[in-house]
């Protein structure tokens, strides 16, 4: 696990993102470079990568937009999907997570744990107090799975009302089956175990054909049991 130091390493991450989002999930990407997932946020972000040390290929990645870069850019990625006015006071010490993905052959859990270890170190180094990101779920069934997840999150994992965000293109959950017996995707389940909360109704992202749940994790609300691993507190003196 390491942070990309050179543009060629960023390109490796962008190539993995293309494979996962475009080739595997069918997203319609508007990148100017074939077989790479590139957007305007990449140049402002730090890119975390995990390699298979036997082959040296990048098999997992996250990008993070730190607060000073978000200020330079003038917006967060999530603002393209949500009105974030109620979260404005968090922004000076808030990190935005995005474009997380793991190669389909490496989804046993060890890669995501390595990525989270890197994020935990980053939080402490920069004094970050909260993390925000769009957690995506597939819409391959027309949205019924996502609508049922929304019901589940509303019952168990909803953020306090003062942290709610409002989707610009809401998933019409009232028109969908919300009564399916569902389990969250592994990544979202991991966030919730850490202490994350869902900031309201999901947005529909037609380009990626996913429903996005805005997910907020405040460091002070982190589950102590998992924080020891995420923040490396078990290694503290």
N, C-alpha and C positions, 0 to 999 in steps of 0.2 A: 504494500500500500504506500502510495506517495502522491504528492501534489505535482501536477505537470509543471515542469520548469521551462520547457521550450515549446514553440508552436507545433513542432512535429508530434509531440506527445498529446497536445490538444486535438490534433487531427486524428490521432488514433482513437481518442474518446469519441469524437464526432463520427468516425466510421462505425464504431460499435453502436452508437445511438441510431444510426441509419439502419443497420442490420435489424435491430430490435424493433424500432418504431415503424419504419417503412416496409421492410421486407417481411417481418414476422407479424406485425399488427395491422399493416395496411394503411398507415397514416399518409396523408397527402402533404408532403414537405415542400417548401418553396425555396430550398437551398440553391444557391448559384453554382455549387460545385457538385458534380455527379457523385452519388454514393456517400455523401457526407451530410449530416444534419447540422446545419449552421444557421444561427439567427443573430440578431443585433445584440443580444445579451451576452453572447459568448466572450466577446472582447473585454467585458467588464468583470467577468467571473473568474474565480479560482476553480480549477478542475482537479478533482480527486480521482485517482485511477488505481485499480488493482490488476496486477499481472499474474498470469500463470508462469511461474518461474522456470518451468520446464521448456515452454515454447516462447516465452517473453511476450505473448500477445496480451493485449488489454482485454480483460473479461468482465470488468465491472467499472462503473463510473458514476459520479455525482458532479454536478456543478453547483457552486454556491456564490451568491451575490452578497458581499458584505455591505454594511450600512453606508460606508463612505462612497462606495462605488454606486450604490443605488441612488445616492444623493447626486452624484455626478451625472448619472444617466437620466435622472428625473422621474423614474418610475420603477415599479417592480413588474416582473412577468405576470404575477397573479392579477395585477390591475387590468390586464386585457380581458379577464374573465369575471372579476368581482369588483364591487365597490368596497373599498377598504377603509372608509372614513373612520370607523370605530376603532381601528387599530393604529391610527396615526401616532398616538403617544408612545407606541412601542418601537417605532422605526429607528430611533437613534442607536439602539442596541439589538436590532433584529436582523437575523440572517435569513435570506431566502434560499431554500433548497429547490433544485429542479433537475429534470432530465436524468433521474436515477434509472439505471438499467443494469442488468446482469446478463451475460451471454447465456443462451438457452441450455448449454451443456454444463453450466456451473451454478445452478440454482439450488444447491443443497443447504445453503445457509452460511457457509464459511466466508463467502465473498462479501455478503451484505454485512456480516459482523466486522470484517476488516474495514469496510467503508465507514461503518458507524464508529469504529475506533478512531479513524482519521477525523471524523466530524467532532467527536468528543474533545480531541486535542485542540482542534481549531477553536471551539467555543471558549475553552479556557484561555487560550493564548490571546484572544481578542476581546475578552470580557463580554461575550454575547449573552444576552439574557433571555432571548426567545428565538424560535425558529418557525418559519412559515413556509408552506409549500402546497402545491396542488397534487393531491394523491389521486391517481387515475384508476378507474375500473372500466373494463370493456363493456361495449354496448352491443355486442354481437347478437344478443337475444332481443334487441329492440329497446332495452333499458329497464326491463323488469327486475333484473338482478340489482342494478344500481338503485332502483326505487325501493326495493326491499332492504337494501343496506341503509338507505336514508331513514327508513322506519326504525331499524335496529339502532342506528347511531342516535336518533332523536330520543330513544328510550334510555340509552346507556352512556353515551359518550359526547353529548352536546356541550359546547362551550357555554359559559355564562352569557347572557344576552348582550352584555356590554362588549363582547368580543365577536359578535355576529358580523358576517359579511354577506353581501347581497349579489347573487349571480346576475350578470348582464344578459345571459341567455340561459334561463333556468331550465333544468330538466323537468318536464311536466309530470312530476311524480303522481299527481292526483289522477292522471289518465292512465297510469300503469299499475300493474299488479305489485302491491307492496307487501304481500303476505307470504312470499316464498320463504322457506327455511334456508337461510344463507349464512355463510361464513365470510368475513372480510378477507381480501387478499393478504398474503403473508406480510408484505411490507407495511400495509396499514395496520394489521394486527400488532406488528412490532411497535409501531408508533404509539398505539393505544396502550400497550403494556408499559411503555416508558412514561406515560402520563399525558399524551397528546389529547386534544379535544377537536371535535369537528365544528366548524364555524357556521353551520347552517345548511341550507338547501344546496344540492350540487348544481354545478354549471355543466352545460353540454358543450363539448368541444367537437364540432363537426369535422374539422380537419384530421384530428386524431381518432375520431369515432369513439370517444370515451366520455364518461361522466367524471368530472373533477370535483373532489371534495376538498375544500380548503381546510387545511390541518394546521393547528397551532400547538406548539410545544414550548411551554415556559420552563426554563431551567429550574426555577424554584418549586415547580409543581411536579418535577420528575420523580417517579417512583424510586425510592431509595434502593430497593433491591436491584433494579436494573441500572440505576445511575452508577453504581459501583463499577459495572462493566463498561458502560457507555463512556463515562468520564475517566476511567482508569483509576478510580479512587481506591481500588484494592491494592494499587501499587504505591499509594501515598505513604510517606514516612509516618 
